Amino acid sequence: MAVYLFRIFGSTCVGVYALATDKVLILPRQVPDHRSQVLSDWLGVPVIKTSIGGSVLIGPLACGNSKGILLPHTLTDEEFRALRPLEEEGVRLGIMDITPVTAFGNLVLANDRGAVVHPRFGRRTMKAMEDVLDVEVVRGTIAGLPYVGSLARATNKGVLAHPDIRPDEKELVEDVLKAPVETGTVNSGVRMVSIGLIANDRAAIAGFATTGREMAVIGKGLGVA
């Protein structure tokens, strides 16, 4: 287990282009095979290459855990077919056509034990999320902001969150996700940590501009040091 540094498409915003769980790493098709294999080896999971709604911005658009993945209604039939092998591994593919929202990666923070979501999600949408992820879903904020998925990165071992998370928000996240919360940054001070971070229970991969001190906090916070 370790923390690694990486670039995708020459960018340090690695979390924008990927979704990792303990079952899979989803990357854009344009990532070269030799580079995607490196990420696969570090995280210890197979890679599926696809777009989401025609976009390479997989991180902001999709969110999941080892039980299920929330996908926007803009997902195409071709993209669904690319992800279909996950169903054979017991992973639910939930196309959230119940809502016009598409940026589930920005609005949902989840692991295998719970999920904290944007406060304006309705009960019907939250129930659909619970069915896909097979966890309790609770509304919440981080640093007073509703974009909880972009402000933290969660695994089953820990959560790295925006430095301005309030004590009550930290308590909620820890209670729902049943994992300790550490605060930190990526890419030399970026507070929206999910932008520059890919992680599962085996490893964390941060943007190449992440400092050694930030890497130490990431490793401790996510339990991969």
Backbone as CSV, one residue per row, in Angstrom:
resi,resn,N_x,N_y,N_z,CA_x,CA_y,CA_z,C_x,C_y,C_z
1,MET,0.848,-1.185,0.000,0.000,0.000,0.000,0.885,1.237,0.000
2,ALA,0.443,2.277,-0.761,1.276,3.461,-0.873,0.491,4.597,-1.502
3,VAL,1.126,5.770,-1.538,0.604,6.929,-2.243,1.529,7.202,-3.423
4,TYR,0.950,7.310,-4.600,1.713,7.517,-5.823,1.344,8.854,-6.449
5,LEU,2.224,9.346,-7.319,1.970,10.573,-8.075,1.805,10.228,-9.548
6,PHE,0.908,10.975,-10.218,0.591,10.627,-11.598,0.003,11.836,-12.315
7,ARG,0.030,11.759,-13.644,-0.686,12.711,-14.490,-1.577,11.932,-15.461
8,ILE,-2.708,12.505,-15.796,-3.571,11.956,-16.844,-3.807,13.066,-17.859
9,PHE,-3.533,12.767,-19.117,-3.596,13.782,-20.178,-2.708,14.983,-19.850
10,GLY,-1.607,14.741,-19.150,-0.700,15.808,-18.765,-1.192,16.664,-17.622
11,SER,-2.332,16.311,-17.032,-2.946,17.119,-15.982,-2.714,16.508,-14.611
12,THR,-2.563,17.367,-13.607,-2.464,16.902,-12.227,-3.837,16.632,-11.617
13,CYS,-4.894,16.985,-12.330,-6.260,16.768,-11.832,-6.715,15.345,-12.138
14,VAL,-6.004,14.391,-11.576,-6.223,12.988,-11.936,-7.608,12.487,-11.540
15,GLY,-8.162,13.010,-10.455,-9.463,12.555,-9.996,-10.606,12.936,-10.915
16,VAL,-10.373,13.912,-11.787,-11.402,14.333,-12.731,-11.630,13.273,-13.805
17,TYR,-10.606,12.472,-14.079,-10.648,11.539,-15.205,-10.826,10.084,-14.796
18,ALA,-11.124,9.818,-13.546,-11.147,8.422,-13.108,-12.132,8.202,-11.975
19,LEU,-12.614,6.966,-11.882,-13.369,6.490,-10.728,-12.778,5.157,-10.309
20,ALA,-12.365,5.072,-9.051,-11.799,3.828,-8.521,-12.655,3.320,-7.367
21,THR,-12.871,2.019,-7.353,-13.455,1.335,-6.207,-12.572,0.123,-5.903
22,ASP,-12.997,-0.696,-4.972,-12.242,-1.913,-4.682,-12.511,-3.011,-5.709
23,LYS,-13.363,-2.721,-6.714,-13.668,-3.688,-7.759,-13.150,-3.279,-9.136
24,VAL,-12.990,-1.963,-9.374,-12.700,-1.523,-10.741,-12.077,-0.135,-10.750
25,LEU,-11.369,0.150,-11.825,-10.905,1.501,-12.145,-11.490,1.856,-13.508
26,ILE,-12.268,2.932,-13.561,-12.864,3.383,-14.818,-12.081,4.591,-15.324
27,LEU,-11.616,4.486,-16.563,-10.795,5.524,-17.184,-11.314,5.845,-18.577
28,PRO,-10.992,7.026,-19.098,-11.330,7.324,-20.496,-10.596,6.400,-21.460
29,ARG,-11.223,6.159,-22.592,-10.615,5.296,-23.605,-9.289,5.845,-24.109
30,GLN,-9.107,7.158,-24.043,-7.917,7.786,-24.614,-6.660,7.602,-23.765
31,VAL,-6.787,7.099,-22.550,-5.601,6.848,-21.722,-4.849,5.658,-22.311
32,PRO,-3.559,5.817,-22.634,-2.800,4.715,-23.245,-2.788,3.470,-22.351
33,ASP,-2.754,2.315,-22.980,-2.810,1.056,-22.237,-1.675,0.918,-21.234
34,HIS,-0.460,1.342,-21.626,0.667,1.163,-20.704,0.518,2.040,-19.459
35,ARG,-0.154,3.184,-19.597,-0.364,4.052,-18.430,-1.536,3.560,-17.582
36,SER,-2.581,3.079,-18.217,-3.697,2.546,-17.443,-3.286,1.283,-16.692
37,GLN,-2.354,0.514,-17.251,-1.880,-0.687,-16.573,-1.127,-0.342,-15.298
38,VAL,-0.391,0.760,-15.327,0.311,1.216,-14.117,-0.697,1.509,-13.008
39,LEU,-1.738,2.228,-13.340,-2.765,2.550,-12.348,-3.465,1.292,-11.853
40,SER,-3.741,0.372,-12.763,-4.365,-0.888,-12.397,-3.509,-1.666,-11.409
41,ASP,-2.218,-1.710,-11.670,-1.301,-2.433,-10.778,-1.256,-1.784,-9.399
42,TRP,-1.194,-0.473,-9.354,-1.148,0.228,-8.064,-2.411,0.001,-7.242
43,LEU,-3.565,0.083,-7.887,-4.839,-0.028,-7.176,-5.295,-1.471,-6.995
44,GLY,-4.695,-2.387,-7.751,-5.018,-3.798,-7.613,-6.381,-4.186,-8.146
45,VAL,-6.854,-3.463,-9.166,-8.166,-3.755,-9.754,-8.063,-3.679,-11.277
46,PRO,-8.980,-4.350,-11.990,-8.987,-4.252,-13.452,-9.487,-2.890,-13.918
47,VAL,-9.159,-2.568,-15.166,-9.554,-1.292,-15.769,-10.662,-1.518,-16.781
48,ILE,-11.637,-0.631,-16.753,-12.611,-0.526,-17.836,-12.461,0.856,-18.435
49,LYS,-12.338,0.905,-19.760,-12.205,2.183,-20.446,-13.510,2.538,-21.153
50,THR,-13.981,3.725,-20.867,-15.203,4.208,-21.487,-15.295,5.707,-21.258
51,SER,-16.279,6.314,-21.849,-16.661,7.681,-21.512,-17.946,7.606,-20.687
52,ILE,-18.364,8.730,-20.132,-19.628,8.814,-19.410,-20.427,9.957,-20.035
53,GLY,-21.506,9.629,-20.680,-22.272,10.653,-21.367,-21.468,11.368,-22.432
54,GLY,-20.547,10.624,-23.057,-19.713,11.194,-24.091,-18.552,12.024,-23.580
55,SER,-18.344,12.064,-22.271,-17.317,12.908,-21.662,-16.199,12.072,-21.049
56,VAL,-14.982,12.636,-21.048,-13.860,12.000,-20.358,-13.858,12.337,-18.867
57,LEU,-14.761,13.196,-18.431,-14.790,13.649,-17.031,-15.542,12.636,-16.171
58,ILE,-14.939,11.486,-16.013,-15.582,10.368,-15.321,-15.743,10.654,-13.832
59,GLY,-14.743,11.252,-13.214,-14.788,11.505,-11.777,-15.964,12.348,-11.326
60,PRO,-16.229,13.488,-11.965,-17.371,14.304,-11.556,-18.734,13.701,-11.881
61,LEU,-18.799,12.811,-12.873,-20.087,12.328,-13.365,-20.552,11.033,-12.717
62,ALA,-19.634,10.182,-12.267,-19.990,8.876,-11.708,-19.472,8.752,-10.284
63,CYS,-20.190,7.984,-9.489,-19.777,7.735,-8.108,-20.162,6.312,-7.752
64,GLY,-19.342,5.656,-6.934,-19.707,4.299,-6.585,-18.920,3.735,-5.432
65,ASN,-19.266,2.509,-5.104,-18.514,1.707,-4.144,-18.383,0.311,-4.739
66,SER,-17.984,-0.665,-3.937,-17.786,-2.005,-4.487,-19.108,-2.722,-4.766
67,LYS,-20.228,-2.115,-4.346,-21.536,-2.731,-4.543,-22.298,-2.164,-5.736
68,GLY,-22.041,-0.888,-6.065,-22.804,-0.271,-7.131,-22.184,1.025,-7.607
69,ILE,-22.624,1.478,-8.781,-22.132,2.720,-9.356,-23.322,3.551,-9.822
70,LEU,-23.336,4.811,-9.399,-24.356,5.763,-9.824,-23.910,6.404,-11.127
71,LEU,-24.766,6.352,-12.138,-24.438,6.844,-13.470,-25.514,7.814,-13.947
72,PRO,-25.135,8.850,-14.686,-26.121,9.841,-15.128,-27.001,9.322,-16.256
73,HIS,-28.142,9.967,-16.410,-29.085,9.564,-17.461,-28.526,9.791,-18.860
74,THR,-27.430,10.538,-18.972,-26.797,10.790,-20.268,-25.934,9.629,-20.746
75,LEU,-25.795,8.581,-19.931,-25.003,7.410,-20.323,-25.567,6.809,-21.609
76,THR,-24.701,6.506,-22.562,-25.153,5.932,-23.831,-25.210,4.412,-23.741
77,ASP,-25.883,3.805,-24.706,-25.962,2.347,-24.751,-24.573,1.725,-24.882
78,GLU,-23.716,2.344,-25.693,-22.361,1.826,-25.867,-21.588,1.868,-24.558
79,GLU,-21.733,2.956,-23.820,-21.046,3.085,-22.535,-21.573,2.073,-21.523
80,PHE,-22.877,1.856,-21.546,-23.452,0.856,-20.643,-22.911,-0.534,-20.949
81,ARG,-22.773,-0.846,-22.232,-22.227,-2.158,-22.609,-20.787,-2.308,-22.133
82,ALA,-20.025,-1.220,-22.174,-18.636,-1.281,-21.702,-18.574,-1.595,-20.211
83,LEU,-19.546,-1.081,-19.461,-19.563,-1.281,-18.009,-20.268,-2.573,-17.595
84,ARG,-20.973,-3.188,-18.492,-21.810,-4.350,-18.189,-21.051,-5.495,-17.514
85,PRO,-19.769,-5.751,-17.841,-19.059,-6.844,-17.133,-19.042,-6.687,-15.619
86,LEU,-19.208,-5.472,-15.118,-19.233,-5.278,-13.670,-20.413,-5.995,-13.028
87,GLU,-21.503,-6.116,-13.755,-22.669,-6.790,-13.201,-22.370,-8.262,-12.907
88,GLU,-21.480,-8.856,-13.706,-21.086,-10.242,-13.462,-20.281,-10.382,-12.175
89,GLU,-19.710,-9.239,-11.705,-18.960,-9.229,-10.442,-19.833,-8.776,-9.276
90,GLY,-21.134,-8.677,-9.517,-22.055,-8.295,-8.449,-22.171,-6.808,-8.212
91,VAL,-21.688,-5.991,-9.147,-21.761,-4.538,-9.023,-23.003,-4.033,-9.758
92,ARG,-23.866,-3.323,-9.054,-25.073,-2.777,-9.673,-24.728,-1.527,-10.492
93,LEU,-25.296,-1.418,-11.671,-25.144,-0.224,-12.498,-26.453,0.542,-12.449
94,GLY,-26.446,1.676,-11.759,-27.667,2.439,-11.568,-27.698,3.684,-12.429
95,ILE,-28.452,3.655,-13.525,-28.628,4.847,-14.349,-29.708,5.697,-13.686
96,MET,-29.326,6.877,-13.212,-30.202,7.693,-12.375,-31.077,8.608,-13.227
97,ASP,-31.960,7.969,-14.009,-32.863,8.755,-14.847,-34.040,9.317,-14.054
98,ILE,-34.014,9.118,-12.751,-35.032,9.662,-11.869,-34.837,11.158,-11.636
99,THR,-33.668,11.683,-12.002,-33.317,13.074,-11.763,-32.561,13.643,-12.952
100,PRO,-32.693,14.960,-13.214,-31.912,15.586,-14.283,-30.451,15.800,-13.904
101,VAL,-30.121,15.603,-12.652,-28.735,15.774,-12.194,-27.833,14.784,-12.912
102,THR,-26.610,15.228,-13.258,-25.638,14.338,-13.908,-24.332,14.203,-13.132
103,ALA,-23.982,15.174,-12.294,-22.650,15.195,-11.673,-22.635,14.458,-10.337
104,PHE,-22.885,13.157,-10.369,-22.954,12.395,-9.123,-21.616,12.305,-8.407
105,GLY,-20.529,12.306,-9.152,-19.226,12.281,-8.512,-18.953,13.520,-7.683
106,ASN,-19.509,14.642,-8.087,-19.346,15.883,-7.331,-20.300,15.991,-6.153
107,LEU,-21.413,15.273,-6.220,-22.505,15.487,-5.273,-22.704,14.351,-4.283
108,VAL,-21.945,13.267,-4.429,-22.097,12.100,-3.555,-20.724,11.662,-3.053
109,LEU,-20.614,11.446,-1.754,-19.409,10.906,-1.128,-19.776,9.555,-0.536
110,ALA,-19.161,8.490,-1.055,-19.614,7.153,-0.656,-18.452,6.194,-0.436
111,ASN,-18.688,5.233,0.442,-17.848,4.041,0.538,-18.781,2.844,0.703
112,ASP,-18.271,1.716,1.158,-19.097,0.512,1.259,-20.021,0.513,2.471
113,ARG,-19.950,1.556,3.302,-20.744,1.586,4.527,-21.796,2.688,4.552
114,GLY,-21.661,3.693,3.695,-22.620,4.789,3.725,-22.334,5.800,2.639
115,ALA,-23.241,6.770,2.531,-23.060,7.846,1.555,-23.627,9.144,2.110
116,VAL,-22.884,10.221,1.913,-23.342,11.571,2.238,-23.560,12.288,0.913
117,VAL,-24.711,12.966,0.776,-25.089,13.521,-0.523,-25.510,14.978,-0.397
118,HIS,-25.580,15.630,-1.535,-26.030,17.014,-1.646,-27.359,17.195,-0.893
119,PRO,-27.494,18.263,-0.095,-28.690,18.419,0.739,-29.998,18.568,-0.032
120,ARG,-29.949,18.898,-1.318,-31.186,19.133,-2.055,-31.693,17.893,-2.804
121,PHE,-31.017,16.784,-2.655,-31.554,15.553,-3.242,-32.850,15.177,-2.518
122,GLY,-33.862,14.806,-3.287,-35.133,14.392,-2.702,-35.089,12.972,-2.182
123,ARG,-36.098,12.637,-1.382,-36.138,11.320,-0.744,-36.222,10.208,-1.785
124,ARG,-36.949,10.451,-2.875,-37.085,9.409,-3.905,-35.739,9.125,-4.562
125,THR,-34.993,10.178,-4.860,-33.668,10.002,-5.460,-32.725,9.315,-4.483
126,MET,-32.793,9.698,-3.214,-31.928,9.082,-2.206,-32.240,7.595,-2.051
127,LYS,-33.533,7.240,-2.144,-33.898,5.817,-2.063,-33.323,5.048,-3.251
128,ALA,-33.342,5.661,-4.442,-32.747,5.015,-5.613,-31.247,4.828,-5.419
129,MET,-30.589,5.813,-4.821,-29.156,5.689,-4.531,-28.898,4.560,-3.543
130,GLU,-29.722,4.478,-2.523,-29.572,3.399,-1.537,-29.700,2.035,-2.190
131,ASP,-30.621,1.907,-3.128,-30.819,0.631,-3.802,-29.600,0.230,-4.630
132,VAL,-28.946,1.216,-5.247,-27.774,0.928,-6.078,-26.547,0.652,-5.221
133,LEU,-26.294,1.534,-4.257,-25.070,1.439,-3.456,-25.192,0.476,-2.272
134,ASP,-26.426,0.111,-1.915,-26.686,-0.793,-0.796,-26.123,-0.262,0.511
135,VAL,-26.307,1.055,0.730,-25.863,1.700,1.970,-26.893,2.753,2.377
136,GLU,-26.778,3.214,3.612,-27.581,4.340,4.066,-27.112,5.613,3.360
137,VAL,-28.054,6.444,2.931,-27.753,7.707,2.260,-28.297,8.851,3.109
138,VAL,-27.422,9.818,3.433,-27.774,10.920,4.321,-27.342,12.236,3.683
139,ARG,-28.168,13.253,3.805,-27.805,14.577,3.302,-26.770,15.218,4.210
140,GLY,-25.870,16.019,3.600,-24.868,16.704,4.397,-24.094,17.726,3.593
141,THR,-23.220,18.431,4.276,-22.338,19.415,3.647,-20.917,19.211,4.155
142,ILE,-19.970,19.824,3.459,-18.575,19.870,3.905,-18.090,21.299,3.711
143,ALA,-17.517,21.879,4.747,-17.076,23.283,4.717,-18.246,24.202,4.382
144,GLY,-19.450,23.806,4.777,-20.635,24.593,4.514,-21.126,24.530,3.092
145,LEU,-20.539,23.682,2.275,-20.851,23.596,0.851,-21.525,22.257,0.539
146,PRO,-22.399,22.242,-0.479,-23.163,21.030,-0.756,-22.462,20.023,-1.659
147,TYR,-21.327,20.409,-2.249,-20.685,19.545,-3.257,-19.750,18.546,-2.580
148,VAL,-20.351,17.678,-1.773,-19.574,16.828,-0.866,-18.628,15.886,-1.608
149,GLY,-19.012,15.433,-2.806,-18.155,14.517,-3.546,-16.887,15.152,-4.061
150,SER,-16.933,16.447,-4.329,-15.736,17.127,-4.817,-14.847,17.611,-3.682
151,LEU,-15.385,17.651,-2.466,-14.665,18.220,-1.326,-14.013,17.161,-0.445
152,ALA,-14.179,15.897,-0.783,-13.576,14.820,0.005,-13.416,13.583,-0.872
153,ARG,-12.516,12.706,-0.450,-12.340,11.400,-1.091,-12.435,10.353,0.004
154,ALA,-13.270,9.346,-0.195,-13.521,8.349,0.840,-13.162,6.952,0.373
155,THR,-12.599,6.166,1.289,-12.458,4.725,1.126,-13.074,4.083,2.363
156,ASN,-12.956,2.780,2.487,-13.462,2.119,3.690,-12.540,2.317,4.883
157,LYS,-11.336,2.792,4.642,-10.356,2.967,5.715,-10.294,4.388,6.240
158,GLY,-10.747,5.350,5.439,-10.657,6.727,5.883,-11.178,7.700,4.851
159,VAL,-11.243,8.958,5.265,-11.740,10.032,4.415,-10.757,11.193,4.477
160,LEU,-10.382,11.715,3.314,-9.604,12.951,3.253,-10.545,14.057,2.829
161,ALA,-10.660,15.100,3.646,-11.660,16.133,3.416,-11.046,17.526,3.365
162,HIS,-11.793,18.437,2.783,-11.474,19.865,2.729,-11.060,20.357,4.122
163,PRO,-10.008,21.163,4.218,-9.521,21.591,5.540,-10.534,22.366,6.374
164,ASP,-11.538,22.973,5.740,-12.507,23.778,6.482,-13.756,23.006,6.885
165,ILE,-13.704,21.684,6.836,-14.848,20.904,7.306,-15.131,21.253,8.760
166,ARG,-16.403,21.459,9.095,-16.784,21.841,10.447,-16.877,20.606,11.342
167,PRO,-16.760,20.801,12.646,-16.829,19.651,13.561,-18.105,18.834,13.407
168,ASP,-19.249,19.510,13.225,-20.503,18.758,13.080,-20.543,17.984,11.764
169,GLU,-19.955,18.564,10.713,-19.894,17.872,9.421,-18.968,16.662,9.501
170,LYS,-17.844,16.844,10.172,-16.899,15.734,10.343,-17.552,14.591,11.110
171,GLU,-18.292,14.940,12.147,-18.974,13.917,12.948,-19.985,13.160,12.102
172,LEU,-20.726,13.881,11.245,-21.716,13.237,10.390,-21.051,12.282,9.404
173,VAL,-19.999,12.751,8.727,-19.311,11.913,7.746,-18.759,10.653,8.413
174,GLU,-18.144,10.819,9.563,-17.579,9.665,10.263,-18.674,8.693,10.700
175,ASP,-19.820,9.235,11.109,-20.923,8.385,11.562,-21.534,7.608,10.398
176,VAL,-21.722,8.272,9.255,-22.384,7.639,8.120,-21.445,6.691,7.387
177,LEU,-20.214,7.137,7.134,-19.271,6.313,6.377,-18.497,5.343,7.269
178,LYS,-18.609,5.551,8.585,-17.949,4.681,9.571,-16.450,4.551,9.272
179,ALA,-15.838,5.710,9.057,-14.406,5.802,8.782,-13.907,7.139,9.317
180,PRO,-12.675,7.191,9.812,-12.149,8.442,10.353,-11.894,9.477,9.255
181,VAL,-12.062,10.745,9.613,-11.856,11.848,8.680,-10.564,12.579,9.015
182,GLU,-9.730,12.764,7.998,-8.516,13.571,8.094,-8.683,14.734,7.120
183,THR,-8.166,15.890,7.470,-8.234,17.025,6.555,-6.899,17.210,5.848
184,GLY,-6.968,17.680,4.599,-5.736,17.876,3.840,-6.002,18.506,2.496
185,THR,-4.955,18.603,1.701,-5.031,19.182,0.365,-4.249,18.314,-0.612
186,VAL,-4.374,18.618,-1.895,-3.617,17.943,-2.940,-3.024,19.002,-3.868
187,ASN,-2.092,18.571,-4.707,-1.549,19.447,-5.752,-1.099,20.814,-5.222
188,SER,-0.360,20.765,-4.105,0.233,21.984,-3.527,-0.810,22.987,-3.071
189,GLY,-1.824,22.487,-2.344,-2.762,23.387,-1.692,-4.178,23.384,-2.198
190,VAL,-4.521,22.543,-3.161,-5.890,22.482,-3.666,-6.790,21.811,-2.623
191,ARG,-7.858,22.520,-2.240,-8.714,22.041,-1.160,-9.852,21.141,-1.629
192,MET,-10.203,21.227,-2.902,-11.218,20.311,-3.454,-10.494,19.005,-3.788
193,VAL,-10.310,18.189,-2.764,-9.321,17.111,-2.837,-9.640,16.049,-3.883
194,SER,-10.919,15.825,-4.178,-11.230,14.753,-5.126,-10.750,15.064,-6.536
195,ILE,-10.552,16.343,-6.834,-10.058,16.734,-8.156,-8.694,16.110,-8.443
196,GLY,-7.869,16.040,-7.418,-6.501,15.573,-7.618,-6.178,14.260,-6.949
197,LEU,-7.192,13.397,-6.755,-6.945,12.180,-5.980,-7.831,11.037,-6.452
198,ILE,-7.202,9.881,-6.689,-7.878,8.622,-6.969,-7.513,7.673,-5.833
199,ALA,-8.462,6.909,-5.325,-8.108,6.035,-4.200,-9.091,4.890,-4.051
200,ASN,-8.562,3.778,-3.550,-9.386,2.701,-3.000,-8.692,2.197,-1.741
201,ASP,-9.095,1.041,-1.242,-8.516,0.562,0.013,-7.059,0.133,-0.125
202,ARG,-6.571,-0.021,-1.345,-5.209,-0.511,-1.559,-4.183,0.595,-1.747
203,ALA,-4.585,1.695,-2.384,-3.607,2.733,-2.708,-4.309,4.048,-2.988
204,ALA,-3.516,5.116,-2.979,-3.994,6.438,-3.375,-3.071,6.976,-4.456
205,ILE,-3.643,7.652,-5.439,-2.878,8.228,-6.539,-3.235,9.704,-6.607
206,ALA,-2.247,10.548,-6.366,-2.466,11.994,-6.321,-1.851,12.658,-7.545
207,GLY,-2.300,13.876,-7.812,-1.731,14.651,-8.897,-0.261,14.921,-8.680
208,PHE,0.469,15.077,-9.792,1.923,15.150,-9.734,2.433,16.365,-8.960
209,ALA,1.592,17.386,-8.764,2.010,18.580,-8.023,1.848,18.422,-6.517
210,THR,1.387,17.278,-6.069,1.196,17.031,-4.641,2.538,16.953,-3.925
211,THR,2.645,17.644,-2.801,3.904,17.706,-2.062,4.095,16.473,-1.191
212,GLY,5.320,16.291,-0.706,5.600,15.173,0.183,4.786,15.236,1.463
213,ARG,4.614,16.425,1.995,3.813,16.563,3.208,2.357,16.197,2.941
214,GLU,1.826,16.639,1.802,0.460,16.271,1.444,0.333,14.770,1.263
215,MET,1.327,14.137,0.652,1.288,12.690,0.461,1.223,11.947,1.798
216,ALA,1.964,12.455,2.790,1.949,11.820,4.104,0.567,11.906,4.741
217,VAL,-0.079,13.054,4.593,-1.429,13.223,5.143,-2.433,12.341,4.405
218,ILE,-2.297,12.278,3.082,-3.172,11.413,2.290,-3.030,9.963,2.715
219,GLY,-1.796,9.508,2.861,-1.555,8.132,3.258,-2.135,7.804,4.614
220,LYS,-1.972,8.712,5.547,-2.528,8.507,6.890,-4.049,8.570,6.855
221,GLY,-4.591,9.573,6.160,-6.034,9.775,6.148,-6.785,8.636,5.492
222,LEU,-6.230,8.096,4.424,-6.907,7.020,3.684,-6.423,5.633,4.084
223,GLY,-5.502,5.561,5.022,-5.060,4.272,5.536,-4.218,3.462,4.569
224,VAL,-3.470,4.154,3.689,-2.661,3.449,2.709,-1.183,3.786,2.841
225,ALA,-0.812,4.403,3.948,0.594,4.791,4.146,1.480,3.562,4.268
